[in-house]
Amino acid sequence: NKEHATSFALSYDGSVLAVGTWKGRIHIWRTEDGRKMTTLDDDEGVLALAFAVDPRYLGSVHFGGCAAVWDLPPASGLENANNPGQRLWKSDATDSARSIAFSPCAAPEQLIVAMGTADGTVLLREIAATPGQDNSSKAKLKLSAQHKGSVSAVAFSPDGLLVVSGSGAEDGTILVCSSGKLDGEGSVEGTEET
């Protein structure tokens, strides 16, 4: 029963590798010895993956348009049915997510996620890093700079102050925007670079 890899991500410190498949599984390995840590399951194939600075947190985007943030077991652990990792948050399919990135500057108890969407927008979202917290009411921000096509790539600057997004072959633009402040619904002006 072969699974085809559709995406992968390496943690910032190089200690953890995540591989997403078209069947919706995300396999997590320690790079030090190649041992499997866990497998995460979702209903839809995996389009994109990204680690937060802390390799305990992984973001995923699925072919149906949902994005998710996962809390992984410690890198020192091996595959364990009692602690496979858990989903902290999952977006609506209406977000039409296509890409994901984490801010490197979020506080330890929160994660800031940038999500590129099919309609050309970039959404910033605050996610509580504590399992069991309700993330549906957390702050969300829409960046006002918009692509004409789907946002296929998104990244934060190392200081977390800028968000860069690209729409690749669809309109060929790259936008650079201030990441703004997540204090509720709103938008932030951006500047375009091509």
Protein Blocks (a to p, Z undefined) as FASTA:
>chain_A
ZZddfbdcddfklpaccdddfkopacdddfklopafbdcddfbdcfbdcddfblmbccdd
dfkopacddddddfkbccdfklnopafbdcdfklopabdcddfkbcfkbccdddddfkop
acdddddfbghiafklgccdddfbdcfbdcfbdcddfkopaccddehjmnopacdddebj
aebjcdddddddZZ
